[in-house]
Amino acid sequence: MSDQRPLRFALYEQASVGCGGAPSLWTHPSDDRLGVNSLDRWRSTAIVAEQANLEAMFFADVLGLYDIYRGSASAAVEWAVEAPANDPFVYVAALSALTERLAFVVTASTTYEHPFSLARRFATLDHLSKGRIGWNIVTSYLESAARNFGLDAMLDPQDRYRRADEFMEVVYKLLEGSWADDAVVADRERRVYADGGRVRPVDHAGQDFRVAGPAVTSPSPQRTPVLFQAGWSPRGQQFAAAHAEVVLLPKKDPTEIRRGLDNIRQLAQAAGRAPEDLKSMALARVITAPTASLAQAKYDDLQANYHLEAQLVSYAGDTGIDLSRYADDEPLTTQSQGLSSYVQKSGAGQAPLTARDLRERFARVTRGSDLLFIGTPDDIADQMRDHASASGLDGYMLNPLTSPGTLEDFAEQVVPALAARGLYDTDPKNGTLRSRLRDDRSDRLPSASAAGSYRFS
Ligand SMILES: Cc1cc2nc3c(=O)[nH]c(=O)nc-3n(C[C@H](O)[C@H](O)[C@H](O)COP(=O)(O)O)c2cc1C
């Protein structure tokens, strides 16, 4: 038995045919993602996740089509790269009614939402789901999304994060500060629903938002939904340190992950937060079968249904770099500091990547930069234990390669192998999402958090 605590697992999803990270695999004959518009299909997935005792089903989201590759959205809709993009809030409202214990994390953008309406929507979902809700806070990265919301171009990263910080302040004021814990009296005899003196305006006036308040929703089980965030730039890490309860990572190198997490935890501590209030999960792919050669055969079968062009569409949308415009030997360039890691070879010399390097990398299901666990269930459990102990990660978010497929394999084969090592909590999850994640089992954000100072007192 390991002395390590059980790892935490969530399912990465998107209300789309082409889920991020594996865009063309919906073409696999066993995949049913073409049923994106069928609630039955999503219910089946959620039930498997619930029965497997996953921490949460996570919904990524984008607010525009990927239209960088060849200068239009044609290839993105042909390959269903993060398309269509249905509204994850509507899925989660329905799925939380069709499940009893599974928690859900919804992606919502601080750049294109308004904090008053978003706080209201989250509070309502938190009530109806009995506190099974988290929020993946994003600042959004597509120019196409900016154009859908009346802007000519994206805000620059500094402005996006400044706005995001103010957005959070407004949400905390509304959800944590405008109704006292005991405001709702619900007394039919006295004819009092809520004590008017225990509900107060927020009167927020800042650079981006003016919100009078109070919130129009009553206090929900968690108040603020559990906060997930995936910033990895210096500014993104600063934001995570200020707000995130679960940090998500797109990285695989354990040393790099540990360095980043240490930095975020130090910043969080400097802001007065307890370092253990920040959990972390990395996006991971899992390919497993009872023997190593069957696992390799599964990999080969995925590879046979894998299409380079869909990857290039995805890469172009993520980075703004359109490889259709590059000759094979041409080195990639970007003006953006944030994107420099996408165009430099890692390791000695830091030579720029050429278009050929990337085409070769993206021709493989695992794309070089992705965290992949492949092998028998025992191999995978051992690999995860070693990776988590080297990186300091709390767990992994499973990126479905095929659906059904990846989740079912994990639930049926890998969970028992993890459980045998003490690395999986098989007790049914109960209570609010936050109470499951926190050592003190609290439903609420701690007073030593960015939200704490806005509480009604
Ligand atoms: C696991 C994971 C999931 C993400 N999901 C989304 C998403 O659904 N929508 C989105 O706009 N960005 C998403 N992102 C991007 C992040 O919000 C963030 O912009 C990115 O990690 C770059 O960090 P930076 O903003 O600090 O540069 C995700 C990133 C990761 C690692």
The ligand as a Gaussian input file, in Angstrom:
#p B3LYP/6-31G(d) Opt

LIG

0 1
 C       -7.532000      21.571000     -18.844000
 C       -7.761000      22.910000     -19.470000
 C       -9.030000      23.286000     -19.857000
 C       -9.263000      24.525000     -20.454000
 N      -10.532000      24.831000     -20.834000
 C      -10.767000      26.002000     -21.468000
 C      -12.070000      26.289000     -21.960000
 O      -12.978000      25.480000     -21.845000
 N      -12.291000      27.475000     -22.580000
 C      -11.291000      28.413000     -22.730000
 O      -11.566000      29.481000     -23.262000
 N      -10.031000      28.155000     -22.287000
 C       -9.745000      26.968000     -21.683000
 N       -8.474000      26.675000     -21.276000
 C       -7.413000      27.688000     -21.469000
 C       -7.108000      28.395000     -20.156000
 O       -8.248000      29.050000     -19.638000
 C       -5.962000      29.413000     -20.313000
 O       -6.330000      30.454000     -21.179000
 C       -4.726000      28.747000     -20.864000
 O       -4.362000      27.695000     -19.998000
 C       -3.565000      29.731000     -21.049000
 O       -3.200000      30.313000     -19.842000
 P       -2.987000      31.878000     -19.746000
 O       -4.351000      32.492000     -19.910000
 O       -2.424000      32.128000     -18.383000
 O       -2.048000      32.244000     -20.862000
 C       -8.204000      25.432000     -20.683000
 C       -6.908000      25.054000     -20.312000
 C       -6.687000      23.806000     -19.715000
 C       -5.284000      23.427000     -19.356000

